[in-house]
Amino acid sequence: MKLKSYIFRWVTLVTLLPATTLGLFSTYYVQNIYHQDAIEDILSSLENISTAITRSLQADQSLILKLPKSQAMQHFLPVLEEARLNEQHIDYDSKLYILSAFLRKYQSVITLFDTFRILDIRGNTLLKIRSGRESIIRYEGFEHYSIMDKEIVQSEQVKLLTELPDNHVSFIEFPQTRDEMGQENNIVIPDAVVPLNYNGQRVGYLTVAIQGGNIDQVLKLAIRLYDGQLLIAELDEENTMRNGQILYNDNTLLRFAELKSTVEN
């Protein structure tokens, strides 16, 4: 009896072991497949989100590139040419008013952009339109005309501007914007910049602060797989000021439209 019992227990153990091993292996394999599928789903979803953001920014850039071709902007270019020569155009005030009215009207119709700036060749702000209103602040600088931001003389900034390609939207941070936003904050989307040329000569720059609401709408509609939450950070090892900057965060409700963000420590 004891022998039979012993043999039964041993045979049962030997018989069950391969099944148990196979069961454990199958479970591990299925979990691996599930995790791999989940990773692929998430990566595919993130790729779709990235593509949607890119398309939104490309649409913004297309609109920005059309602004220098507008009649009001073209009529203002001689003013920038005179400013390049340290002179004030005879019709400075009237042409500035016409351009200001155009940009204010433009902003009332197309609400994608927060701030327009027209800079002279040295980076001084001749005109600033924010939220559909012209800046009422005037500063006296070294030029023959008043400017609408504090004069911030930074040779490296001027050099950076001169290196920007024509007929292209570049993104850089302006000292004027950082001064306006506060040194303790980081700008979510850097200023979009387009060089302005007159008779083959660079005479100034158009800068645009993108409002970011379109991107927020894209992200709002994006599917969060597996009850996940979305966080977008900037990786830029060449720019320590922006590297690690959080641009969008479901947890803290940080959005692109807020214009400011924080740096993840």
C-alpha atoms as one frame of an Amber mdcrd trajectory, in Angstrom:
protein
   0.000   0.000   0.000   2.707   2.364   0.937   4.669   1.422  -2.158   1.680
   1.946  -4.396   1.004   5.269  -2.754   4.609   6.343  -3.199   4.682   5.286
  -6.832   1.404   7.117  -7.504   2.694  10.309  -5.974   5.958  10.073  -7.942
   4.234   9.314 -11.252   1.745  12.118 -10.674   4.586  14.535  -9.991   6.515
  13.445 -13.067   3.370  13.641 -15.171   2.368  17.091 -13.911   5.779  18.732
 -14.059   5.985  19.013 -17.863   2.405  20.328 -17.968   3.187  22.848 -15.243
   6.365  23.924 -16.997   4.522  24.209 -20.285   1.752  26.184 -18.606   4.205
  28.584 -17.015   6.092  28.997 -20.287   2.852  29.582 -22.190   1.749  32.216
 -19.681   5.125  33.958 -19.904   4.999  33.803 -23.715   1.462  35.197 -23.873
   2.401  37.999 -21.445   5.428  38.819 -23.567   3.298  38.918 -26.704   0.745
  41.124 -24.909   3.427  43.510 -23.663   5.059  43.642 -27.080   1.711  44.365
 -28.722   1.013  47.043 -26.120   4.391  48.687 -26.740   3.826  48.627 -30.488
   0.337  50.112 -30.036   1.680  52.906 -27.826   4.579  53.705 -30.172   2.210
  53.767 -33.125  -0.138  56.089 -31.227   2.728  58.428 -30.294   3.889  58.456
 -33.912   0.381  59.483 -34.989   0.340  62.239 -32.373   3.746  63.480 -33.538
   2.559  63.543 -37.146  -0.565  65.495 -36.197   1.491  68.083 -34.245   3.889
  68.441 -37.180   1.007  69.059 -39.570  -0.452  71.676 -37.237   2.872  73.513
 -37.009   3.358  73.275 -40.769  -0.055  74.874 -41.290   0.946  77.702 -38.921
   4.227  78.187 -40.757   2.449  78.337 -44.106   0.266  81.181 -42.842   3.263
  83.010 -41.373   5.184  82.801 -44.669   2.306  84.529 -46.472   2.346  87.579
 -44.188   5.497  89.214 -45.666   3.788  89.089 -49.084   0.776  91.076 -47.884
   0.278  94.558 -49.299   0.533  96.243 -45.896   3.840  94.500 -45.184   5.245
  95.269 -48.619   4.413  98.949 -48.169   6.247  98.953 -44.838   9.508  97.537
 -46.203  10.839 100.979 -47.327  10.463 102.079 -43.687  12.694  99.191 -42.605
  15.160 100.086 -45.360  15.446 103.627 -44.015  15.803 102.234 -40.495  18.656
 100.047 -41.729  20.397 103.266 -42.773  19.667 104.849 -39.367  17.070 107.126
 -40.892  13.338 107.620 -40.348  11.089 107.289 -43.380   9.100 110.390 -44.254
   5.853 108.373 -44.078   6.895 106.399 -41.018   3.797 107.106 -38.919   1.212
 106.490 -41.652   2.813 103.272 -42.880   3.189 102.035 -39.305  -0.501 102.737
 -38.697  -1.565 100.852 -41.844   0.537  97.812 -40.942  -0.716  97.902 -37.353
  -4.337  98.011 -38.514  -3.748  95.094 -40.882  -2.135  92.894 -38.215  -4.798
  93.755 -35.642  -7.527  92.834 -38.117  -5.633  89.674 -39.066  -5.445  88.607
 -35.423  -9.147  89.197 -34.910  -9.906  86.768 -37.760  -7.113  84.225 -37.323
  -6.604  83.596 -33.616  -3.700  81.153 -33.944  -1.055  83.742 -33.078  -0.530
  85.575 -29.801   1.994  88.295 -30.681   3.366  89.883 -33.850   6.574  91.854
 -33.827   8.255  93.800 -36.630  11.963  94.176 -35.933  14.535  96.357 -37.631
  17.820  94.888 -38.811  19.314  95.366 -35.328  16.505  93.523 -33.566  14.623
  96.557 -32.227  10.821  96.288 -32.076   9.191  98.893 -34.316   5.732  97.384
 -33.951   4.175  94.938 -31.498   0.636  93.604 -31.759  -0.568  91.354 -28.977
  -4.041  89.860 -28.669  -5.362  92.247 -31.310  -3.938  95.389 -29.714  -0.965
  97.548 -30.522   1.465  98.111 -27.687   1.023 101.594 -26.243   4.451 101.519
 -24.591   7.211 103.461 -26.317  10.918 103.481 -25.527  13.488 105.925 -26.767
  16.620 104.196 -27.984  19.643 105.102 -30.064  17.546 105.181 -33.234  15.600
 108.056 -34.800  12.318 106.311 -33.969  10.696 104.992 -30.826  10.534 101.251
 -30.169   7.927  99.082 -28.422  10.196  96.806 -26.393  13.135  97.624 -24.203
  16.288  97.915 -26.251  18.159  94.685 -25.695  21.561  94.849 -27.297  23.009
  91.349 -27.622  25.579  90.842 -30.351  25.033  87.075 -30.350  21.300  87.629
 -30.921  21.948  89.932 -33.882  24.412  87.409 -35.281  21.830  84.646 -34.928
  19.283  86.735 -36.814  21.656  87.450 -39.677  22.271  83.716 -40.110  18.574
  82.844 -40.516  17.632  81.573 -43.995  15.309  83.569 -46.240  11.797  82.336
 -47.125  11.839  80.003 -44.159  10.275  80.008 -40.689  12.900  79.561 -37.983
  12.198  79.160 -34.265  14.342  81.017 -31.740  13.851  82.624 -28.333  13.989
  86.412 -28.331  15.279  88.343 -25.305  12.209  90.599 -25.637   9.848  87.643
 -25.247  11.769  86.175 -22.339  11.813  89.574 -20.633   8.066  89.828 -21.171
   7.307  86.292 -19.962   9.645  86.516 -16.968  13.098  85.058 -16.530  11.792
  82.329 -14.224   9.558  80.872 -16.949  10.322  78.987 -20.114   8.602  79.626
 -23.417   6.709  76.564 -24.657   6.999  77.392 -28.370   9.898  79.676 -29.348
   9.169  82.692 -31.548   8.675  81.982 -35.243  10.893  84.291 -37.318  10.899
  85.216 -41.002  13.516  87.596 -42.460  12.170  90.583 -44.418  13.949  91.679
 -47.600  13.663  94.803 -49.747  15.384  95.126 -53.119  17.504  92.086 -52.359
  18.661  93.477 -49.014  17.665  92.148 -45.600  15.997  94.988 -43.722  14.258
  93.383 -40.755  12.284  90.491 -39.333   8.729  89.379 -38.658   8.370  87.420
 -35.438   5.262  85.536 -34.393   4.351  83.890 -31.089   2.214  80.859 -31.912
  -0.719  80.589 -29.544  -0.622  76.782 -29.307  -4.382  76.167 -29.062  -4.429
  74.095 -32.250  -1.833  71.715 -30.846  -3.792  71.444 -27.593  -6.879  70.484
 -29.581  -4.922  67.784 -31.423  -3.667  66.386 -28.113  -7.090  66.610 -26.489
  -8.517  64.348 -29.193  -5.550  61.947 -29.131  -6.394  58.509 -27.742  -4.705
  57.607 -24.435  -4.156  53.865 -24.781  -4.280  51.600 -21.716  -5.466  54.500
 -19.515  -2.143  56.233 -20.080  -1.453  59.937 -19.607   0.430  62.150 -22.008
   3.550  64.151 -21.177   5.625  65.948 -23.811   9.121  67.187 -23.033  11.771
  68.837 -25.175  15.105  67.104 -25.653  17.795  69.515 -26.807  21.244  68.772
 -25.421  22.681  71.775 -27.269  20.343  74.157 -25.445  20.563  73.643 -21.695
  17.841  76.262 -21.144  15.281  74.163 -23.013  16.559  70.618 -22.520  14.093
  68.727 -20.328  11.454  71.425 -20.572   7.929  70.074 -20.071   5.668  71.343
 -22.843   2.453  69.438 -22.153   1.364  67.418 -19.149  -1.962  65.677 -18.482
  -1.212  65.469 -14.750  -0.602  69.182 -14.181  -2.908  70.340 -16.997   0.000
  72.214 -18.603  -0.957  73.177 -22.155   0.830  74.674 -25.166  -1.579  77.618
 -25.158  -0.259  78.713 -21.750   2.929  79.877 -23.527   4.968  79.293 -20.366
   6.212  76.030 -18.873   8.588  74.573 -16.341  11.784  72.538 -16.520  11.647
  68.977 -15.211  14.315  68.444 -12.562
